Amino acid sequence: SPLDTALVRQGKELFEQICIACHKPNEKHVGPAPSGILERRTPEWVLNMIMNPEEMIQKDPIAKALFIEYNGAPMVNQNVSEEEAKSILEYFRTL
């Protein structure tokens, strides 16, 4: 579907406020780069990881593997709403 530019802007702002300390758009950092994430994971997986990182690390094999790969650094739950998570996901479509 076509990009929602307003949602992209909102998602970029949120990413830069709450995600950038651990995730750089195009390079590995404390956590993985989101660039190309939607080629590797489903939108549902990404939304779950954004909104429920603790549960994903406990139950999802991919999230568990990423936790190990990134030296046991857990993704912090930023308590974003579903709408905020969707805006971040829309931003990820541009990376």
Summary of the structure (lengths in Angstrom):
residues: 95
radius of gyration: 12.4
end to end distance: 15.7
largest distance: 36.9
contacts: 254
relative contact order: 0.24
helix: 58%
strand: 2%
